[in-house]
Amino acid sequence: MIYIVLALLAVSILLVVIRFVKGPTPSDRVVALDTLTIISTAGLVFLSLFFDRSIYLDVSLIYGVLSFIGVLTIARYLEGGL
């Protein structure tokens, strides 16, 4: 099961990076970056379950909140408002 989850995470990261590089508009790139952070958060949660360490859950929660704030900031910048 571990290999299946890691393979799915790797394939999804590869697809998102392709979208990030090929994205024709900046908003496509922002959505790809947000998706990449969500996949990374899911990977941290999986590591927390695999290693039975709760600290990874705390790290994933903080990472998720910072990612959300970052995407909101970038979206506001793209809209033209400060």
N, C-alpha and C positions, 0 to 999 in steps of 0.2 A: 504494500500500500504506500509505503514511503516513496518508492521510486515512481509510482503513478502520480502522486501529488507533486513531486519535484519536476517531473516531465511536463505536467500541465502548467505549472508555474513558469517553466522555461519557455514553453511554446507561447504562452500568453505574453510574456515579456518581449519575446522576439517580435510578435505581431504588433505590439504597441510601439516598440522602437521603430519599426518600419513606418507606422503611421506618423510618428513624431518627425521622422526625417522627411517623408514625402508630403506631409500635410501642406496643402496649397495655401491655407490661410493661418494666421497666428492663432485664431480660435481653435482650429483643429489641433494645433500643437499643444495648446493649453489643456484641451480635453484629453489628449494622449498623455500628457504629463500627470494629470490628475488620475487617470487610469493606472499609470505606472506606480504612483504612490499607493493606490488602493491595493494593487497586487503585492507590493512590498509589505504593506500592513498585514495582508493575509498570510504572507510568508512568515512574518514574525509571529503571528498567532500559531501557525503550524509548528514553528520551532519551539514555541512555548509548550505546546502539547507533547511534542516529541521528546524534549529534554526534561519535561516536568518541572519547569522553572517559571514561576509567576512573574519574575522581573521583566520577561519579554512581553508579557501582556501590558505592563505599565508603559514600556517603551513604545509599543504599538499604539496605545491610546494617545500618548503625547505626539507621536509622529502623525497620527491621523488628524489631530486638532491643528497642528502646525501646517499640515498639508491643506486643510480646509481654509485656513486663514490666508495662506499663500495664494491659493487659487482665487479667492475673493479679491485679493489685492491686485493680482494680474488682470482679472476680469474688469475691475474698476478702471485700471490704467488703460486697457484696450477700449473702454467706453469713452475715454477722454476726460473723465472726472478725477479730481484729486481729493 
